């Protein structure tokens, strides 16, 4: 049986009380969309969803960057976190058993353009799940339920980490795994970290492949 792939991308092109530099955010998304295309992943995917925290103008720009294959969902300017797109993903899951899902986002859009670290971290994660998507598929063919970078656990980081998750929130997961996860909370600023920890809140630990097994940022400076 053919395995179908879906891409979910969350972006923010303006807002957060002026903390998002729009030209910088557009540049990040343009680079990410080029990576999806040049890696061959966009062609391989059956569906491509782009969630936008912003108004119709932001959604129009996102649609132009994402291309014709994208289904763009405008969450409105009141949307505060990645939970807006993840809640859309969660609602999509029923009826998509057996699919494999990539979730990633415009990491670094809310940082100052002169801060190089977020871009280094983002490219580190993209190297694993976008450019290396075929390796992720091979791992999942062997039974892995999720693939990503920086799998942080309470055992490895006691007192810091309470729920295991992929630091940075770029991951592949099976739809079947995602359907076991709890209902996502309301999209409010106080819940913003729930988007990161959701992947590890199921009834058991998922079988995962970590392509960068350390704290986010470690070893990413030259990537």
C-alpha positions in Angstrom: 0.0 0.0 0.0 1.3 3.4 -0.9 2.2 5.6 2.1 0.8 9.1 1.7 2.7 12.2 3.0 1.2 15.5 4.3 3.1 18.7 5.1 1.9 21.1 7.7 3.7 24.4 7.8 3.0 27.2 10.3 4.1 30.8 9.6 4.0 34.2 11.0 4.8 37.2 8.8 3.9 40.1 10.9 2.5 41.0 14.3 3.6 40.2 17.9 3.4 43.9 18.7 6.0 44.8 16.2 8.5 42.0 17.1 8.2 40.4 13.8 10.3 42.0 11.0 8.2 41.3 8.0 10.9 41.3 5.3 13.0 38.9 7.5 10.0 36.6 8.1 9.2 36.5 4.4 12.9 35.6 3.7 12.7 32.7 6.1 9.5 31.3 4.6 10.9 31.8 1.0 14.0 29.8 2.0 11.8 27.1 3.6 9.5 26.8 0.6 12.6 26.5 -1.7 13.9 23.7 0.5 10.6 21.8 0.2 10.7 22.0 -3.5 14.4 21.4 -4.1 14.5 18.4 -1.8 11.8 16.7 -3.8 9.5 16.5 -0.8 6.9 18.9 -2.1 6.4 16.8 -5.2 6.2 13.6 -3.1 3.6 15.0 -0.7 -0.1 14.4 -1.4 -1.2 17.4 0.6 0.4 20.7 1.7 -1.2 22.8 4.4 0.1 26.3 5.4 -1.3 27.9 8.5 -0.9 31.7 8.8 -1.2 33.7 12.0 -2.2 37.0 10.5 -4.7 38.8 8.3 -5.8 38.2 4.7 -2.8 40.2 3.5 -0.4 37.9 5.3 -2.3 34.9 3.9 -2.0 36.2 0.4 1.8 36.6 0.7 2.1 33.1 2.2 0.1 31.7 -0.7 2.4 33.3 -3.2 5.4 31.9 -1.4 4.0 28.5 -0.9 2.8 27.9 -4.5 -0.2 26.3 -6.1 -0.1 23.0 -4.2 -0.6 24.7 -0.8 -3.9 24.9 1.0 -3.5 28.2 3.0 -5.5 28.6 6.2 -5.7 32.1 7.6 -6.1 31.9 11.4 -6.5 35.7 11.7 -4.5 38.3 13.6 -6.0 37.2 16.9 -4.1 33.8 16.6 -1.2 33.8 19.0 0.8 30.6 18.7 1.6 27.5 16.7 -1.4 25.8 18.3 -3.6 27.4 15.6 -2.0 25.3 12.9 -1.6 22.2 15.1 -5.3 22.3 16.0 -6.0 22.4 12.3 -3.7 19.3 11.9 -5.5 17.5 14.7 -8.9 18.1 13.2 -7.5 16.8 9.8 -6.3 13.5 11.3 -9.5 11.4 11.3 -9.8 9.6 8.0 -6.0 9.9 7.3 -4.8 6.7 9.1 -1.6 5.4 7.6 -0.4 8.8 6.5 2.9 10.4 7.5 3.0 14.0 8.6 5.7 16.6 8.6 5.2 19.6 10.9 7.5 22.6 10.8 7.3 26.3 11.1 9.0 29.6 10.4 11.5 29.3 13.2 13.2 32.6 13.9 10.6 35.0 12.5 10.2 36.7 15.8 13.9 37.1 16.4 16.0 40.1 15.4 17.3 39.7 11.8 20.9 40.1 13.2 20.6 37.1 15.5 22.2 34.3 13.6 21.4 31.5 16.0 17.7 30.8 15.2 18.6 30.4 11.5 21.4 28.0 12.3 19.1 26.0 14.5 16.3 26.0 11.9 18.7 24.8 9.1 19.9 22.0 11.4 16.4 20.7 11.9 15.6 21.2 8.2 18.6 19.2 7.2 17.1 16.2 9.1 13.4 16.4 8.2 13.3 18.3 4.9 16.5 17.6 3.0 16.7 14.2 4.8 13.1 13.3 4.4 13.9 10.1 2.6 16.0 9.0 5.6 13.0 9.7 7.8 10.8 7.6 5.6 13.3 4.7 5.7 13.3 4.9 9.5 9.5 4.9 9.6 9.5 1.9 7.2 11.4 0.1 10.0 8.8 1.0 12.6 9.8 4.4 13.9 6.7 6.5 14.8 8.4 9.9 14.7 11.7 11.5 13.5 13.3 14.8 14.2 16.1 16.5 16.1 16.8 17.2 19.8 14.6 14.7 21.5 14.6 16.0 25.1 13.6 13.8 27.9 13.1 14.1 31.7 15.7 11.3 32.1 18.4 13.2 30.2 17.5 16.6 31.6 16.0 16.1 35.0 14.4 19.1 36.6 14.3 20.9 33.2 12.2 18.7 31.0 8.9 17.3 32.2 7.5 15.9 28.9 9.7 14.4 26.1 9.6 16.4 22.9 11.6 17.5 19.9 13.2 20.8 20.8 12.3 23.3 18.1 9.2 21.4 16.9 10.3 20.2 13.5 9.2 16.5 13.2 7.8 13.7 11.1 5.1 11.5 12.8 2.7 8.9 11.8 -0.9 10.0 11.7 -1.7 7.0 13.9 0.7 8.2 16.6 -0.8 11.8 16.4 -4.3 10.4 16.8 -3.3 9.0 20.2 -2.3 12.4 21.5 -4.5 14.5 23.8 -6.7 17.3 22.5 -4.7 20.5 22.0 -5.5 23.4 24.3 -6.9 26.8 23.4 -4.6 29.0 21.3 -3.6 31.6 23.8 -0.2 33.0 24.6 0.0 31.2 28.0 -0.3 27.9 26.2 2.4 28.5 23.6 4.7 25.8 24.9 2.0 23.2 24.5 2.7 23.1 20.8 6.2 21.9 21.4 5.4 19.3 24.1 2.3 17.8 22.4 4.3 15.2 20.5 5.3 13.6 23.8 2.0 13.6 25.6 0.6 10.4 24.4 -0.3 7.3 26.5 3.2 5.9 25.9 6.6 7.0 24.6 6.7 6.9 20.9 9.4 5.0 18.9 11.5 7.9 17.7 14.6 8.5 15.6 16.6 11.5 16.8 19.0 12.8 14.1 20.7 15.4 16.4 20.8 13.9 19.9 21.7 16.9 22.0 20.4 20.1 23.4 19.1 22.5 20.7 21.9 24.6 19.3 24.7 22.2 20.3 26.7 21.5 17.2 24.4 23.6 15.0 26.6 26.7 14.8 28.1 25.7 11.4 25.0 24.3 9.8 
